[in-house]
Structures are given as structure tokens and as C-alpha cells.
């Protein structure tokens, strides 16, 4: 495992192995040895406590994974949810369901507040916007939230030092900032203090831990790869839901890729790769993926393949776009081996290259 260490003060030590679910269990058990887990509205200053918090920036599903691990050990944490997130929509049915699961596991919810979204200028602006979000949690999620944290706080937002605003406990209040040791994995690494070092050696009396669920996974990896994985999972979820909706409503999935996925000729993962390659205009790589699969499908079994290609409107159009209406094309080439199509690619326009890839997909559809 590559271990990137600090060099010339520009590259932090990532401690990638820290951010796995297995290690998270160890972290939780270590914290339980010396701390009482408290909520933001019930601090007990007479004994050591920890405020265990999660600012959910990327994925509610990832938050649920941590919530389950904590619940297994009888731990209650606070999950701060961003109503203005670009990564998830709390009002979408599946996401609301995830939030309810987190609550059912014994955790609390808070507002992860993006002040820059509202262009906050005054304390009055701040409180009005917080009240609006508080009402959304109550009206749509049935949740009475009691605290908030700033999302990517600016210096001016960190100067908002009151214990509460709009009746919500402020996680960045002067009281907490001055009296409670703070440890965070912001940006996917320990920016100031490694959590296990704090729990085992520093051991302050009062501790606030802010862990972002997007950085934690089954195995170690770098932060950007984790963001890419979350984005890809979101894409696969949305496209899969689209395909399944068409099946449930008994409607045609127009386009060869959907047709092949529906019939399990192409897997969902392969669909994702093909869509990705189309997006980045890597038609050569699309053909590298498709041609071996097409050749294995015994295209020669269709004696009327030429007739289909040249008479059915959608297929005929594709055929004419690629081959400029030529009538001297030898269909026996297709029946034997379609690897030759890769040789055609360099001489085609971008639009023709797209259609050539679809031509191969159409041939595969015919063989199902």
C-alpha cells in the first residue's frame, strides 16, 4: 500500500487505512472506554463526554452504513443533513427512507447549513434561513431538529459564536470552540489531529468529533476515488431505476443498450462503462468492449440479417449513415467476424463513429 507522507508541508499523511469500516469499529470501541456519548442539547460538563457528529456532504447511504456500526455498539450520534446538497435530495422517496432508518437506529438529525447558498449577510438573515430549514424538517420529514453545523464555513460564519441561533444549538459556538477539543476528517484526511491518537493519547476531557461518511468505506482508498465511487453509484442507481420503471409499466426501453441490459446480455456494470466511454467519445474503446461479445453471439444464425438491416427503418438509417448508402457492402463479413468494424473507425466522422458503435449494438440485439 502506497503511504503518502508529508513532504515540504504540502502533502499530508493520508492514513488511508484509518478510513475503513473495520477500523471504524475499533475507533468506536476505543471512544467508549473513556467517554460518554452526548447529544448537543444534553451536555454534562461534570464528566468526560464526546459529541459524535457527521456532516453528510455526499451520500445518505454512506451515512446509514456508519449509523448501523454505531447502533451495534449502542452509540447515538448526530447526522447533519444538507437540504441544499448537490449530491442527494432528502425529499426524494428513497432518501427520506434512509433518513428514517438512521433515526430508527437511535440517532439524531441536525441541519448542515450552507450559508453561502442563502447569501447570508446578517444575523437576522441567518436566523430566518435556519427557521425556514427547521420548518422543512418538521413539515416534510416529521423531525424536530435541535442543532446545526455550517457547511464549509467561512471566517465570517465561524465568527457567529452564540450558543444558538433560531433555537438551534450552534456546533461552532464560542462555548464549544473554546472548551471542547475538535477532531475532523474534513477532505478525507486528518487535517489537524489523527482521531486514534486523540482517543488513546491526548484524551481531552471534552471532545467533538466530526466525521464525514463519504470518506469511510469497506477498504482503504484515496479521497477522490471515494467521491468518484459515490458519483458512479448514484449514476447506476438512477439509470437502473429508469430501466426498472419501463419494465414495470410494460413500456419499450428504446435504444439497444437498454434492450441488451433488460435481457441480461450486458450487465449493469458494463452499461455504466459503455455510457462512460460514449460520454468521453472513446468509441474505439466501446468497440473493444462490444466486438468480442458480439462475435461470441453467433450472428451467422440470422440468415435474414441483411434484410433486417436494410429494410427496418431505424436499422436502415444507421446503416446508411455509416456506409454512406453503399450497396456493395459484403454482409458475409458480418456473418463471419465483425472485428473489421474497428478498422473503419478512423475514417469516419464523429457522428458516424457513434452510429458504428450503435450498429454493433443493433447486431447484438438481433441475436438475442
PyMOL commands that set and color helices and strands:
alter all, ss='L'
color gray80, all
select helices_A, chain A and resi 16-19+21-34+60-72+93-104+115-118+123-141+155-158+174-179+186-188+195-202+213-215+223-248+256-262+268-279+283-295+299-301+305-311+313-323+332-336+338-347+350-366
alter helices_A, ss='H'
color red, helices_A
select strands_A, chain A and resi 36-38+49-56+78-81+108-113+147-150+164-165+168-170+181-184+206-210
alter strands_A, ss='S'
color yellow, strands_A
deselect
rebuild
show_as cartoon
